[in-house]
């Protein structure tokens, strides 16, 4: 069922005027954000407060997930100057906390892990007090790549499970068990680093399946969770099957906490990096 009309609780308006200063900085430093690429509904709020989730390793993804707007064309070579420019943006914005993510780069031998580490290290050079969270792809299950990122010691390593196993055909090239394994490897290699994951609702999942995902995530040591509403970003995207009411998000938040998570953000507009500093 493709539901066309959004309910009242999903009619947040973007204000371009609130975004202008951040957009100028990003353009000056030739940097990308997932806020822009994913058409995030929270972009005005975050940009106005000087927050952004930096998208490193370019704007092009090597996979074909049907829920995402990241460009699906051949990626460009790695920009070795990017870590220093991200660090400059962090210093100029005086960020105390930030999230770094990337498209999936299956074309790179390490999936881009070394570039993540270089970006974390560059930020620490200019702003040692800034706490850094990384939201990583699955690196095709490469343990050495996960270890490279973990060795840079971000405060949180996140990897989103996105949906329930039955719907993984929507995540072209991804594998549910492999995603769980990424989180398990982080917990194994660096138990002092908290792991975090996210799931979207409204894709056709069943409530029992969502609770099973909770148990699977806890089983691999993941203690932080975000739960948000899936919003189809384009006409050719996977269609929304349900607009989940706010009260159900709150019920699931409480259930997840009762199951054992340390912190859960749950609501129609919640995204993995939205209010990320609250998970500490």
C-alpha atoms as one frame of an Amber mdcrd trajectory, in Angstrom:
protein
   0.000   0.000   0.000   1.480   3.351  -1.066   0.223   6.099   1.211   0.491
   9.464  -0.568  -0.676  12.002   1.998   1.416  12.661   5.075  -0.365  13.026
   8.417  -0.197  16.246  10.438   2.712  15.066  12.574   4.901  14.697   9.474
   4.582  18.148   7.951   7.736  19.798   9.188   8.723  22.734   6.999  12.292
  23.491   5.922  13.401  27.118   6.131  16.121  27.890   3.551  17.002  31.122
   5.371  18.061  29.165   8.450  20.404  27.070   6.316  22.275  29.823   4.486
  25.274  30.326   6.782  26.025  26.606   7.026  25.594  26.145   3.283  28.112
  28.944   2.618  30.688  27.312   4.881  30.195  23.897   3.290  30.509  25.368
  -0.206  33.646  27.313   0.741  35.334  24.182   2.096  33.934  21.883  -0.605
  32.311  19.568   1.930  29.218  17.381   1.750  26.653  16.521   4.396  24.192
  13.671   4.609  21.683  16.321   5.700  21.630  17.664   2.150  22.092  14.417
   0.265  19.407  12.512   2.189  16.937  15.422   2.105  16.684  15.243   5.894
  13.543  16.938   7.257  15.569  18.235  10.226  18.055  20.157   8.077  16.866
  23.678   8.941  16.893  22.984  12.668  20.377  21.439  12.592  21.999  23.917
  10.193  20.571  26.874  12.136  22.193  25.543  15.322  25.532  24.981  13.578
  25.206  21.185  13.431  25.760  18.943  10.423  26.559  15.309   9.724  29.583
  15.352   7.443  29.499  13.023   4.453  33.065  12.005   3.583  34.344   9.913
   0.651  32.192  11.725  -1.874  28.480  11.748  -2.677  28.274   8.606  -4.809
  27.374   5.155  -3.484  28.259   1.761  -4.937  25.006   0.158  -3.783  21.412
   0.499  -4.910  19.289   0.681  -1.749  15.748   1.694  -2.662  15.171   3.897
   0.392  18.118   6.261  -0.121  18.770   9.353  -2.267  22.579   9.138  -2.247
  23.741   9.199  -5.889  24.172   5.757  -7.471  26.908   6.569  -9.994  30.591
   5.670 -10.161  32.412   7.199  -7.155  35.266   9.644  -7.612  38.779   8.967
  -6.284  39.338   9.558  -2.576  39.955  13.241  -1.793  43.022  13.171   0.463
  42.545  16.824   1.428  39.045  16.224   2.776  40.006  15.268   6.372  41.785
  18.598   6.880  38.812  20.532   5.490  36.372  18.692   7.760  38.671  19.539
  10.673  38.669  23.212   9.654  34.864  23.223   9.561  34.716  21.656  13.032
  37.090  24.297  14.394  35.210  27.182  12.785  31.860  25.880  14.025  33.329
  25.199  17.484  31.606  21.814  17.579  31.706  19.870  20.823  30.182  16.805
  19.145  29.810  15.706  15.552  28.906  12.722  13.389  30.855  11.592  10.322
  29.389   9.202   7.773  29.910   8.186   4.149  28.295   6.408   1.234  29.212
   2.759   0.845  32.480   2.479  -1.099  32.779  -1.159  -2.132  35.202   0.013
  -4.827  37.897   0.693  -2.204  39.952  -2.215  -0.784  39.264  -1.117   2.807
  35.836   0.400   2.091  37.205   3.803   3.094  38.183   2.848   6.643  41.577
   4.568   6.476  39.878   7.781   5.332  37.555   7.635   8.336  40.564   7.256
  10.627  42.402  10.111   8.916  39.367  12.367   9.344  39.079  11.575  13.053
  42.794  12.215  13.532  42.652  15.538  11.646  39.777  16.744  13.812  41.631
  15.788  16.977  44.650  17.815  15.835  42.705  21.079  15.670  39.962  20.382
  18.228  41.072  17.729  20.717  38.048  18.203  22.978  35.485  17.497  20.223
  33.777  14.159  20.636  33.411  12.240  17.389  30.853   9.644  16.340  31.246
   7.697  13.114  28.361   6.100  11.226  30.042   3.468   9.076  28.999   1.171
   6.215  29.470  -2.577   6.598  32.895  -2.624   4.834  31.717  -5.919   3.276
  32.369  -7.508   6.672  36.123  -6.752   6.563  37.290  -7.078  10.179  40.548
  -5.223   9.471  38.578  -2.212   8.198  36.434  -2.149  11.337  39.613  -2.390
  13.407  41.123   0.594  11.542  38.140   2.747  12.457  38.006   1.475  16.039
  41.729   2.241  16.505  41.000   5.936  15.872  38.903   5.849  19.064  35.660
   7.673  18.231  33.278   7.829  21.179  30.568   5.928  19.283  30.687   3.665
  16.242  27.281   3.419  14.616  26.079   1.103  11.880  22.409   1.115  10.963
  20.474  -2.118  10.613  17.773  -0.047   8.815  14.953  -2.623   8.663  13.915
  -6.141   9.601  15.535  -9.196   7.921  12.446 -10.020   5.828  12.720  -6.648
   4.051  16.435  -6.734   3.304  15.753  -6.982  -0.429  15.279  -3.201  -0.151
  18.953  -2.922   0.929  20.658  -4.003  -2.282  24.079  -5.484  -1.524  23.546
  -5.524   2.238  23.160  -8.518   4.538  21.409  -8.499   7.902  23.805 -10.922
   9.601  26.824  -9.069   8.199  25.538  -5.807   9.654  25.096  -7.460  13.045
  28.625  -8.844  12.741  30.060  -5.347  12.192  28.603  -4.260  15.524  29.771
  -7.453  17.222  33.327  -6.946  15.938  33.419  -3.403  17.340  32.256  -4.693
  20.707  34.900  -7.420  20.546  37.801  -5.199  19.448  36.978  -2.070  21.460
  34.516  -2.758  24.273  35.088   0.776  25.597  33.495   2.233  22.434  29.698
   2.234  22.502  27.909   0.967  19.406  24.707   2.359  18.022  22.223   1.342
  15.355  19.053   2.620  13.773  15.879   1.206  12.279  13.200   2.832  10.139
   9.505   2.084  10.515   6.794   2.234   7.903   8.428  -0.094   5.369   6.081
  -3.009   5.982   7.708  -4.482   9.083   5.690  -6.317  11.733   5.903  -5.391
  15.404   7.231  -8.786  16.427   9.977  -8.465  13.821  11.014  -5.101  15.263
  11.290  -6.567  18.752  13.408  -9.392  17.322  15.768  -6.786  15.859  16.039
  -5.271  19.355  17.131  -8.638  20.732  19.580  -9.234  17.894  21.231  -5.841
  18.413  21.569  -6.347  22.152  23.009  -9.780  21.437  25.974  -8.195  19.627
  26.582  -5.574  22.316  24.752  -2.637  20.720  23.402  -0.416  23.498  22.213
   2.717  21.657  19.269   2.798  19.242  17.394   5.272  17.048  13.918   4.554
  15.671  12.439   6.823  13.001   9.823   7.030  10.279  10.821   6.043   6.752
  10.006   8.802   4.275  10.338   7.924   0.593  12.770  10.493  -0.850  11.591
  10.217  -4.453   9.007   8.792  -6.836  11.194   5.811  -7.690  12.053   5.030
  -4.077  10.552   2.176  -2.099   7.040   3.358  -1.182   6.008   4.132   2.380
   3.736   1.371   3.634   2.584   3.085   6.829   2.894   6.397   8.638   3.472
   5.275  12.195   1.755   7.435  14.860   3.923   9.128  17.532   2.419   7.057
  20.346   3.672   3.841  18.778   7.187   5.274  18.625   6.971   5.999  22.338
   5.730   2.471  23.054   8.665   1.019  21.126  11.095   3.341  22.908   9.928
   2.055  26.277  10.006  -1.559  25.079  13.568  -1.119  23.782  14.702   0.368
  27.100  13.025  -2.455  28.998  14.826  -4.925  26.737  18.176  -3.487  27.786
  19.272  -0.529  25.641  21.015   2.295  27.501  19.526   5.089  25.414  16.827
   5.161  22.735  15.623   8.049  20.581  12.304   7.216  18.930   9.902   9.380
  16.963   8.699  10.208  13.468  11.554  12.664  12.807  14.326  10.765  14.553
  17.376   9.999  12.429  20.562   8.223  13.480  22.558  11.437  13.841  19.726
  13.677  15.045  20.499  14.890  18.581  23.420  12.460  18.543  25.028  14.116
  21.542  22.161  12.874  23.746  23.377   9.276  23.564  26.493   9.936  25.652
